[in-house]
Amino acid sequence: YHKGLRVTDVAALECVKAAMGVTRLEIEALLSQGLPNTPMAGAWMRVTGGNFITARPVGVVDGIDYQYTGAVRKIVAEEISADLDQQNVVLISPIGVSPAGEIFNLCMEEVAEAVAVALQAEKLILLTNTTGVLDKSGNVITGLTAKKVNEMIDDGTISGGMLPKVQCALDAVKNGVKT
């Protein structure tokens, strides 16, 4: 990692591709269950996906070559919207392809932000394996303003793995996502 962003070499990219394939299949299987005696009994959900993300390489930053770590270049929002209009669950992986066909590992928070902005979403909800944003005493903060977020980033209260999540949420709000 450098500045909170994973450096992806060839071996890591192969692992990412394999993990995304397996994870996608597992999610599709879970969403295909219509277990008897549950609210989902007899339900059928269509899961779609595709090459909705065009990526670009991050490149070299501060002398660090990010190799196959990419950044979102474009989201094909009209195709995602068309699938959503058909009541499909759209599964978007944090992998993008360049116009030249190169595959890049993307930051999942950046993908979530870019999709939310492109779809003009009402909300962006990021799920994390942490408690949430904590103050200096370790207490969960339940509401923040953009000004307070910037102050907490500047003073180091928000750092590490939480930084990209909070920054993407802040950027999403700045770009039209309401909450």
N, C-alpha and C positions, 0 to 999 in steps of 0.2 A: 504494500500500500504506500502511496505517496499522496499527502494532502487529502486523506480519506477516500482515495480512489484506487481500486485494485489495478495492479499492473498485470496484464494478461499475456503470458508467453504462449508459444505453440502448444505445449503440453497442457497448460491450464485451459486453453481454448477447447481442446479435445474433451477435457473433463466437463466443461460447461455445456458443450453440445450434447454430450451423453446424458448429463444430469437433466437438461431441459427436455430431452426426448422422453426419458423415463417419467419425469414429473408430469409432463403433459398427459401421458397415457394414464397415470394414476388419477389425475384430476378428472379426466374424461370418464374414467370408470366410476369414480365416486358420484359424478353428476348424472350418470346413467342409471343409478339405482332407483328403483321404484318400490321400495320395501313395503310389504304388506303391513297393515296396522300402524302406518306412520302417515303424517300429513303429505308425504311424497308418494303414497301408494298409487301405482299406475301412472305416475308422471313420466314424461319423456322430455328431456331437455336436449336441444341440439347445441353442441359446442362447435364453434368455428374459430378459425385463426387464419393467419396468412402473413404475407410479407408486407405488413402495414407500416413498417419502420425502415426508412432509409438512414443509414449511418455514415459517419465519417470517422477517420482515425483521430484519437486525441493527439497523437504525435509525441513530440519531445517537450516536456515542461520542466524547467529548472534542471536541465541536464538528465532527466529521467525519461527514457524511452518507454512509453506505455504499450508499445507493440500492438497487440490485438484488442486493446481496450478502446472502445469507441464512444462517440457522442451522437445524440440524436440530430439528424440533419432535417428530416421531414417525417411527418405522420400523415398517412393517407386517411384522413378523418371521414371522408365521404363513404369509403368502403366499410369502415367500422360502423358508421351510422346506419348504413344499409342493412348490415347484419343485425344490429340492435333493433331496427324497425321490424325485422322478421321474428322478433322475440328470441333471438339466439343469444347464448352466452358467448361472449367474445373473449378468448383466452390469448393474451398478448405476453410473449416471453421477452425477457431483457436481452434479446439478441437482435442485431440489425445487420443489414447487408448494404454495402456501398454500391454505387452505380456500376462499378467495375466487377462486382460479384464477390468482394472480400467480405468475410464474416467477422463481426466484432461483438465482443462482450460489452454490454451496456450496463450502466448503473440503474438498478431497478427503480430507484426514486426519480431519476431523471426521466425514465420512460413513463412512469405514472404521471408526473407533472406534465410532460409534453402531450400525452394523450388527453388528459383532463383539459388542458388549454385548447387543444385542437378541436375537441368536441364541445367546447364551451360548457363544460360540466358545472353543475350547481355545487358539487362538493368533491373534495379529494380526501379520501380516507386512507391513511397509511397504516398498515398493520406491522407491528414490530415485536420482537421477542424481548423487549425491554419494558420497564414499567412506564416509561414516558419521559417527558422533559422534566428534569429535576432542578430545583434551586440549589444554591450552595450548601444548604443544610440537608439535602437529600430528599426533600419533600416534593411530591408530584405537583406540577403547575397545571391547573385546569383551563386556563385561558391566557392568551398572550396577544399583545398588539405587535405590529411590525416594528415599532420603535423599540419595544422591550426585547423582542427577539434579537435585533441588531445589537443592543446593549449587552445581552447575555452572550452573544457570539464574540463581541469585542473583548469582554472581560474573561473569556474562557469558561464560563459556566456551561455553555453548550459547546461540546467538542466531541472528538472521536467519531464513533459510528452514528451518533445522533445528529451530528452536524449536517451531513448530506440530506437527511430526512427533513430536518427543520428548514434548511435552505431551499429545498425543492418545494416544500409547502408554502414558504414565503414567496418564492418566485411565481408559483401558481396563482396565489392571491393577487400579486402585482399584475398578472397577465389575464385577469378576468374571472378566475374561479372564485366564487363568492365566499365559501368557507372551507 
